[in-house]
Amino acid sequence: MPENKKRPKRSIFHRMRKASEQPPIEAKAVGRYLQVSPYKVRPVLNAIRGKSVSEALQILEFSNRKGAKLTEKILNSAIANAENNFDLNVDSLYISKCSADDGPRLKRMNPMARGRASLILKRQSHITIVVKDRSKEESLKEINTSDESEVQ
């Protein structure tokens, strides 16, 4: 390779690529192997989906379900991730995605009459919450629409 055609070092190349990327507008937190059925958590998640973070915390605080307490912990973790890792404004955060997926099932046996046994499935769940910054999201939309109008 000629001396003047040398490509930049790998670390410099990645640093340049990272600098050109858009700033993050979302943060995520996942609670795994939680000892509650996903079937019982999903109504709680449906109640907070799309709401602002402060409103969702109020809903979870006054809910008397076990899934609400676990979801509240995960939501607080997502807020902390957004604030500390990505420098997002906590006041403009909202819940964009939340889901409860099946985890592994603990299988237990319940003895029955005549030497039989029935299976008890203790279900676990993985709860995922993604929060987005509404103000940054709107500014990115404005930038994208202005770029599209310049192209045409």
ABEGO torsion letter per residue (X at the ends): XBAAABBBBAAAAAAAAAAABBBBABBBBBBBGBBBBAAAAAAAAAAABGBBAAAAAAAAAABABAAAAAAAAAAAAAAAAAAAAAGBBAAABBBABBBBBBBBBBBBBBBBBGGBBBBBBBBBBBBBBBBBBAAAAAAAAAAAAAAAAAAX
